[in-house]
Amino acid sequence: MVRSLVGAGNGCAILNMQPQTKISYCGSELVVLPTSDPLPPLNLAIGYDKSQPRKLVKYFCRCMC
């Protein structure tokens, strides 16, 4: 979503990751600039209702976690 909004000219973003392509999802060009300081690796988290997880969420967590 961030890449699409930025690519459409609706602002800018600073992310601690480098995209695989230099094209946004809406087709506009992205500009990737390196940071001068090393950053910690990106941490991803999964949030869901453990008392009633959807089947897709249960499958994803079982396979990826």
C-alpha positions in Angstrom: 0.0 0.0 0.0 2.8 2.4 0.9 4.5 1.8 -2.5 1.3 2.4 -4.4 0.5 5.6 -2.5 4.0 7.0 -3.0 4.1 5.9 -6.6 0.9 7.7 -7.2 2.4 10.9 -5.9 0.6 10.9 -2.5 3.6 11.5 -0.3 6.9 9.8 0.5 8.0 7.0 2.8 11.2 5.9 4.6 11.3 2.1 5.0 14.0 -0.1 6.4 13.8 -2.5 3.4 14.8 -2.4 -0.2 12.1 -3.4 -2.7 12.9 -6.1 -5.3 11.8 -3.7 -8.1 12.0 0.0 -8.7 8.5 0.1 -10.0 5.5 0.7 -7.7 2.4 -1.5 -7.9 0.6 1.2 -9.8 3.4 1.4 -12.4 5.3 4.5 -11.3 9.0 4.6 -10.7 10.4 4.4 -7.2 13.7 6.0 -6.0 15.7 3.9 -3.6 18.3 5.7 -1.6 20.6 3.9 0.9 20.8 5.0 4.5 24.1 6.1 5.9 23.7 4.1 9.2 23.2 0.4 9.4 19.7 -0.5 10.5 18.5 -3.6 12.5 16.8 -6.3 10.4 13.1 -6.0 9.7 10.9 -7.9 12.2 7.6 -9.2 11.0 4.7 -10.2 13.3 1.4 -12.0 12.8 -1.6 -10.7 14.6 -4.9 -12.7 14.8 -7.6 -13.8 17.1 -6.2 -17.1 18.6 -9.7 -18.0 20.0 -11.2 -18.1 16.5 -8.5 -18.0 13.8 -9.7 -18.4 10.2 -8.6 -21.6 8.4 -6.3 -19.6 6.1 -4.6 -18.0 9.2 -4.2 -21.4 10.9 -2.7 -22.9 7.7 -0.3 -20.0 7.2 0.9 -20.1 10.9 1.4 -23.8 10.8 3.5 -23.6 7.6 5.4 -20.4 8.2 5.9 -20.1 11.9 
